[in-house]
Structure formats: C-alpha cells, structure tokens
Amino acid sequence: MSFTTIPVELVHRILDNLDELTIHLSLYNTCSRLNLIINAYHQYKILTILHLGSNEINNQGALYVADVLKYNTTLTTLWLGSNYIQGKGAQYLADGLKHNLVRLFNFSFITLFIFTILKQALTTLSLSRNLIGDDGIQYLACALKYNITLTSLDLEANQITDEGMKHLSHGLEKNEILIKLDLSNNKFSDQGIQYIADVLEKNKKLTTLYLCYNQISSEGAQFLAKALQNITTLIILNIAYNEIEHEGMKYFTNALKTNSTLINLNLAWNKISDQGVYYLANALENHSENHSLFTHFAQYRNQSNQCLTTLNIAGNNISDKGLLYLTNALEKNKIITTLYLSNNKISYEGAHFLANVLANNNTLNKLYLRSNKIEDNGAQYIINSLENNTTLETLDLGSNGISKEVKHYLTSILKNKILQVYWW
C-alpha cells in the first residue's frame, strides 16, 4: 500500500504525526494526489508561520521550500536564518519556476530563491546568518521595489559590504511597506550608512533599524544624525558595537534635539567618552513629561527630544565625570524609563550622583549598572536613596565588588519594596 492508494483519512492521520518541515520538504511534490491531500489538510491550510532556521538547509533544500511556496497562499512569516543558502543549484530552482521569470532574469541560485519567496503574501522574512552577500542583495533589492506585503526583513550576518548597501538603498527608495530592517553583523562602513541614511530621509514607513556590529565611525554617525533630523517614523535605532566615539555623539546631539519620534536608542560599546556623554546630556536635559509623542511633534518640533524612553550606553568609556553630566540632565529629564550603564568606569562617587537623582526621580523604572566599580559605599548610596522611590522596578548591581555582608544588609532594607535587585 502507498500514498497513491490509501484512503485520505489515513493519510491525514499520518500527517497529524509529522511536523511542518517534514510535510513541506519530504512529502510535498512527491505525487499529484498527495499534493491535493496536503493542500486540503486542515493544519496545512491554516499554516501562517514556518520556522526553518538552523536546519542545515542548502541549495537543494531551499529548492523544495521554493516549490512549496509557489502553491501556498496562507504563509505570512518564513524564518530561514542560520542555514547554508547560497552558491550552486540555480538550475534546480529554475525548473520549478514559471517560465516568464526564467526568461526575464539571469539569476544566481539565491536570486531565484528570493524572487520566488517574495512573490508570496509574506510579511516577515528572516534570512539571517546565511551567505547572501552583495550579489544576492542586488536581486533582493530589485524584488523589494515591487513587493507590496513584506514588512519585516532580517539580513543579519550576511557578509554585506558597502556595495550591497548601495543595492539595498535602491530597492528601498520607493518601498512604502517595510517597517523593520535588521542589517546587524555585516561588513559595511560609513559609505554604506550614507546610502541607507539617504533613503531614510525619504522613507515614510520604517520604524525599526538595527545596525549593530558593523564598521560605523563618527562619519557614519553624521550621516545617520542628519537623517534623524528629518525622519518622522523611526522609533528604534540600534547601532551598538560600532566606533562612533565622542565626535559621533556631537552629531547625535543635534539630531536628538529635533527628532520627535525616536523612543529606543542603543549606543552600547561605541567607545564613547565623558565628552560624548556631555553632548548627549545636552540633548536630554530639556525633556519634559508634559508632552506626548504626538503633541510634542505638533507643537514643539524645534525643542529638545521629548520621546526617548530607553537609552543604552553600556560598554563605553564613561567615568564619574561623564555620569555627572548625565545625572544633571536626568534631574530635568522626565521621560527616560530605562537606562543601561553597565560595563563602564563608574565608581562609588558616580553612584552618589545617581543616588541624588533616584531620590527624586519618578520616571526611571529600570537601571542597569553591572560590571562597574561601585563597591560597598556606592551600593549603600543607591539603596538609601530609594527610601521614597516608588517607580524603580529593576536594579542591576552585579559584578561591582560589593561584599556579601553589604548585599545581605541592603537586601533586608529593601524587603518591603517591589524592586528586583540583581547582586550577582
């Protein structure tokens, strides 16, 4: 007995015991009858999310996925991260594509694959940690010009250089759908950022942009900052693990004074010094709690940024001097709710500056100070300042040279507070 002869009900029972990956890659397209049964199978008909990440999918496997996608009309989210999609095998995919696509384009394997998947109703596509490179990005960019469904694209760790960023910028110039783009952990520099920054000034939809782990210096920061002064949609910007330094922070200061939408800014591990924090503090010190994102944009467009709620400047070169600049700004700032200061050079003196702010601050609810040099005295300053503080919910003091005795003593002081303190 085979799939070509057994009753449909029995096939459905077999399918009930198989996962989506096995159904898609091992059973689909083995025979026309089985295709009809699978297409009518309830779980297959309602499938909207397919996660195929970390499955060692190579060119042949990607061909099977592409064949399935030609007939599937429900899938909206496809994850293909951490596979081996690249290189040879274009002829295999070409056999499964419509003839007009094969005639129109002289595609590499990855190009054909990308065009096949972007023909679907996908809204989320993850191609992270593959080997797409600049050539693949060129054709992906071409597809993005015409795609009308994709809202989230993950290209993290794909060996994209400045040339690839140039291609991508062309694809995004007229794209009015994409709202989230992850370009982390690639190989582009300031020139690549300039291409993207030029697009950002024209783009009316993008809200989330990840650029961490690249080769962005203060020059690239200048390009981004210029774009931020004109962007009205970007909410999350992550440029951690680059080399922006204090000169780059000077440019961001001007941008933050006029940008009215950015809520989450990650500048961690960027070699930012006390001078850079001085520039940042200058942009933050005039925040006001009286204006929401929308009223600020309408009425106070030319005043300091009043929307930024999450700031990550961990892993920089910030000492007590830089923290003094920041705490002076936080005394006036009534917007920041989450602050990351871990892995800097903050001692007990800087902790004292923070304590003075915490005693009167009613907005900060998460504070991360791990891996500094706060020690026992600094910890006592901070904990004592929380006597009347009712808003702080998370406090990370791990790896700060605080003795066990002080940890136990301060924990007992906080026993009646709804506050999670991390000591280790």
C-alpha positions in Angstrom: 0.0 0.0 0.0 1.3 3.5 -0.9 0.2 7.1 -0.6 -1.3 6.8 -4.1 -3.9 4.3 -2.9 -4.5 4.6 0.8 -7.7 6.4 2.0 -7.5 10.2 2.6 -8.5 9.8 6.2 -5.5 7.5 6.8 -3.1 10.0 5.1 -4.5 12.7 7.4 -3.7 10.6 10.5 -0.2 10.1 9.2 0.2 13.9 8.7 -1.1 14.5 12.2 2.1 12.9 13.5 4.5 14.8 11.2 5.9 18.3 11.7 5.6 21.1 9.1 9.2 20.8 8.0 8.8 17.1 7.1 5.5 17.7 5.3 6.9 20.6 3.3 10.3 19.1 2.4 9.7 15.4 2.3 6.1 14.8 1.2 5.0 17.8 -0.9 5.5 17.4 -4.6 6.1 13.7 -4.5 2.9 13.0 -6.4 -0.1 15.0 -7.5 -2.6 13.1 -5.3 -0.5 13.7 -2.2 -0.3 17.4 -3.1 -4.1 17.6 -3.3 -4.5 15.9 0.1 -1.9 18.1 1.7 -3.5 21.3 0.3 -6.8 20.2 1.8 -5.2 19.2 5.1 -6.5 21.5 7.9 -3.2 22.2 9.5 -1.6 23.0 6.2 -4.4 25.3 5.1 -4.1 27.4 8.3 -0.3 27.5 8.4 0.8 31.1 8.6 4.2 30.9 10.3 7.0 28.5 9.2 10.3 28.4 11.2 13.1 26.6 9.3 16.0 28.3 11.0 19.2 26.3 11.9 18.2 23.2 9.8 21.3 23.0 7.6 19.1 23.8 4.6 21.3 24.0 1.5 20.6 24.9 -2.1 18.6 21.7 -2.7 16.5 22.2 0.4 15.8 25.8 -0.5 14.6 24.5 -3.8 12.0 22.3 -2.1 10.9 25.3 0.0 10.5 27.5 -3.1 8.4 24.8 -4.8 6.0 24.7 -1.8 5.7 28.5 -1.7 4.5 28.6 -5.3 1.3 27.0 -4.2 0.9 28.1 -0.6 -1.4 31.1 -0.1 -1.6 31.4 3.7 2.1 31.7 4.8 2.9 35.1 6.1 6.1 34.5 8.1 9.1 32.5 7.0 12.3 32.1 9.0 15.3 30.7 7.2 18.1 32.0 9.4 21.3 30.1 10.1 21.3 27.9 7.1 23.5 27.4 4.0 21.5 29.1 1.3 24.0 30.3 -1.3 26.0 29.1 -4.2 25.2 26.4 -6.8 21.9 24.8 -7.8 20.2 27.5 -9.8 19.1 25.1 -12.5 17.1 23.1 -9.9 15.1 26.1 -8.8 14.7 27.3 -12.3 12.9 24.1 -13.2 10.2 24.9 -10.6 9.7 28.5 -11.5 7.3 29.9 -14.0 8.9 30.3 -17.5 8.5 34.0 -17.6 10.8 34.5 -14.6 13.4 32.3 -16.1 13.3 34.2 -19.4 13.4 37.6 -17.8 16.3 37.2 -15.4 19.7 35.5 -15.5 19.6 34.7 -11.8 22.0 33.0 -9.4 20.5 30.4 -7.1 19.9 32.8 -4.3 18.4 35.3 -6.6 15.8 32.9 -8.0 15.0 31.7 -4.5 14.5 35.3 -3.2 12.2 36.2 -6.1 10.2 33.1 -5.6 9.6 33.8 -1.9 8.9 37.4 -2.4 6.0 36.6 -4.8 4.1 35.2 -1.8 2.0 37.0 0.7 4.9 37.0 3.2 5.0 39.8 5.8 8.1 38.6 7.7 11.2 37.1 6.2 14.3 36.1 8.0 17.5 35.3 6.0 19.9 35.9 8.9 23.2 34.1 9.1 23.3 32.9 5.6 25.9 33.8 2.9 23.8 36.0 0.7 26.5 38.6 0.0 26.3 41.7 -2.2 25.2 39.7 -5.3 22.2 38.3 -3.5 21.3 41.7 -2.0 21.3 43.2 -5.5 18.5 41.0 -6.6 16.7 41.2 -3.3 16.7 44.9 -3.7 15.2 44.6 -7.1 12.4 42.5 -5.7 11.8 45.0 -2.9 10.9 47.6 -5.4 7.8 45.7 -6.4 6.9 43.8 -3.2 3.7 45.1 -1.5 3.5 42.7 1.5 6.9 42.4 3.3 7.0 44.5 6.5 9.9 42.9 8.3 13.3 41.8 6.8 16.2 40.3 8.7 19.5 40.2 6.8 21.7 40.0 9.9 25.2 38.3 9.3 25.2 38.0 5.5 28.6 39.5 4.6 27.0 42.6 3.1 29.5 45.4 2.3 29.1 49.0 1.2 28.3 47.7 -2.4 25.5 45.6 -1.1 24.2 48.6 0.9 24.1 50.6 -2.3 22.0 48.0 -4.0 19.7 47.8 -1.0 19.2 51.5 -0.9 18.0 51.4 -4.5 15.4 48.8 -3.5 14.2 50.8 -0.6 13.9 54.1 -2.3 10.3 53.6 -3.4 9.3 50.8 -0.9 6.4 52.1 1.2 5.7 48.8 3.1 8.9 47.8 5.1 8.8 48.9 8.7 11.6 46.7 10.3 15.1 46.1 8.9 17.9 44.2 10.5 21.4 44.8 9.0 23.4 43.8 12.0 26.7 42.0 11.9 27.7 42.7 8.3 30.7 44.3 6.8 29.7 47.8 5.7 31.2 51.0 6.8 30.4 54.7 6.7 29.8 54.7 3.0 27.2 52.0 3.4 25.5 54.0 6.1 25.4 57.1 3.8 23.4 55.1 1.3 20.9 54.0 3.9 20.7 57.4 5.5 19.8 59.0 2.2 16.9 56.5 1.9 15.8 57.1 5.5 15.1 60.7 4.8 12.7 59.8 2.1 11.2 56.6 3.7 7.8 57.2 5.3 7.3 53.8 7.0 10.5 52.4 8.6 10.2 52.3 12.4 12.9 49.8 13.5 16.5 49.7 12.2 19.3 47.5 13.5 22.9 48.4 12.5 25.0 46.9 15.3 28.3 45.1 14.8 29.4 46.9 11.7 32.2 49.4 10.9 30.4 52.7 11.6 32.6 55.6 12.8 31.8 59.2 13.6 31.4 59.9 9.9 28.7 57.4 9.6 27.1 58.8 12.7 27.0 62.2 11.0 25.1 60.7 8.0 22.6 59.0 10.4 22.2 62.1 12.5 21.3 64.2 9.5 18.7 61.7 8.5 17.3 61.6 12.1 16.6 65.3 11.9 14.1 64.7 9.1 12.7 61.2 9.9 9.2 61.2 11.3 8.7 57.4 11.7 11.8 55.8 13.2 11.2 54.5 16.8 14.0 52.1 17.5 17.6 52.6 16.4 20.3 50.1 17.4 23.9 51.0 16.4 25.7 49.1 19.2 29.2 47.7 18.8 30.5 50.3 16.3 33.0 53.1 16.7 31.0 56.3 17.0 33.1 57.8 19.8 32.5 61.3 21.2 32.7 63.1 17.8 29.8 61.0 16.6 27.8 61.9 19.7 28.2 65.5 18.9 26.2 64.9 15.7 23.6 62.8 17.5 23.0 65.6 20.0 21.8 67.9 17.3 19.6 65.2 15.9 18.0 64.3 19.2 17.1 67.9 19.8 14.8 68.0 16.8 13.8 64.3 16.4 10.4 63.8 17.9 9.8 60.1 17.3 12.8 58.0 18.5 11.9 56.1 21.6 14.7 53.5 21.9 18.4 54.3 21.2 21.2 51.8 21.6 24.7 53.2 21.6 26.4 50.5 23.6 30.0 49.6 23.0 30.9 52.6 20.8 34.0 53.9 22.6 32.0 56.9 23.9 34.0 59.0 26.4 32.9 61.5 29.0 33.0 64.2 26.3 30.5 62.2 24.3 28.2 61.9 27.3 28.4 65.7 27.7 27.0 66.1 24.2 24.3 63.5 24.9 23.3 65.1 28.2 22.9 68.4 26.5 20.3 66.9 24.2 18.4 65.2 27.1 18.3 67.8 29.8 15.3 69.7 28.4 13.0 66.7 28.2 9.5 67.3 29.6 6.9 65.0 31.0 4.1 67.2 29.9 4.1 66.3 26.2 3.3 63.1 24.5 5.0 62.0 21.3 2.2 63.4 19.1 1.6 66.7 20.9 5.3 67.3 21.0 5.6 66.8 17.3 2.8 69.1 16.5 3.6 71.9 19.0 7.3 71.7 19.9 9.0 70.5 16.8 12.1 72.6 17.4 12.7 71.9 21.1 14.7 69.1 22.6 13.7 65.5 22.1 10.9 64.5 24.4 10.2 60.9 23.3 13.3 58.9 24.1 12.5 56.5 26.9 15.2 53.8 26.5 18.8 54.7 26.4 21.7 52.1 26.2 25.2 53.5 26.7 26.7 50.4 28.3 30.2 49.2 27.5 31.7 52.6 26.8 34.4 54.7 28.5 32.2 56.7 30.8 33.6 57.6 34.2 32.2 59.5 37.2 32.7 62.8 35.3 30.6 61.7 32.4 28.0 60.3 34.8 27.8 63.7 36.5 26.8 65.3 33.1 24.2 62.6 32.6 22.7 62.8 36.1 22.4 66.6 35.8 20.4 66.1 32.7 18.3 63.4 34.3 17.2 65.8 37.1 15.4 67.7 34.4 14.5 64.8 32.2 11.1 63.3 32.9 11.0 60.8 30.0 13.8 58.2 30.4 12.4 55.0 31.9 15.2 52.5 31.1 18.9 53.3 31.4 21.8 50.9 30.6 25.2 52.0 32.1 26.8 48.5 32.6 30.5 47.9 31.8 31.7 51.5 32.2 34.1 53.1 34.7 31.7 54.3 37.3 32.9 54.2 41.0 31.2 54.9 44.3 31.4 58.6 43.5 29.3 58.2 40.4 26.9 56.1 42.3 26.5 59.0 44.7 25.5 61.2 41.7 22.9 58.6 40.7 21.6 58.3 44.2 20.8 62.0 44.2 18.7 61.6 41.1 16.9 58.5 42.2 15.8 60.1 45.4 13.5 62.5 43.4 13.0 60.7 40.1 9.5 59.4 39.4 10.0 58.0 35.9 13.0 55.7 35.8 12.0 52.1 36.3 14.9 50.1 35.0 18.6 50.8 35.8 21.5 48.6 34.8 24.9 49.2 36.4 26.5 45.8 36.1 30.3 45.5 35.9 31.4 48.9 37.2 33.4 49.8 40.3 30.6 50.9 42.6 31.6 48.7 45.6 30.0 48.8 49.1 29.9 52.6 49.5 28.3 53.2 46.1 25.7 50.5 46.7 24.7 52.0 50.0 24.3 55.4 48.4 21.9 54.0 45.8 19.9 51.8 48.1 19.5 54.5 50.7 18.2 56.9 48.0 15.4 54.5 47.2 13.5 55.0 50.5 10.9 57.2 48.9 11.3 56.0 45.3 8.2 54.1 44.2 8.9 53.7 40.5 12.2 51.8 40.1 11.4 48.1 39.4 14.7 46.7 38.2 18.2 47.5 39.6 21.3 45.5 38.4 24.3 45.9 40.6 26.1 42.7 39.7 29.9 42.4 39.4 30.6 45.7 41.2 32.8 44.5 44.0 30.0 44.6 46.6 30.7 42.4 49.7 28.3 39.7 50.8 27.7 41.4 54.1 26.5 44.6 52.4 24.4 42.7 49.9 22.6 41.0 52.7 22.2 44.2 54.7 20.8 46.2 51.8 18.5 43.3 50.8 16.9 43.4 54.2 16.3 47.2 53.8 14.5 46.6 50.5 12.4 43.6 51.7 9.2 45.6 51.7 9.8 47.1 48.2 8.5 45.8 44.9 12.0 46.0 43.4 14.1 43.3 41.8 17.8 43.8 42.6 20.5 41.7 40.9 23.6 41.4 43.0 25.4 38.7 41.2 
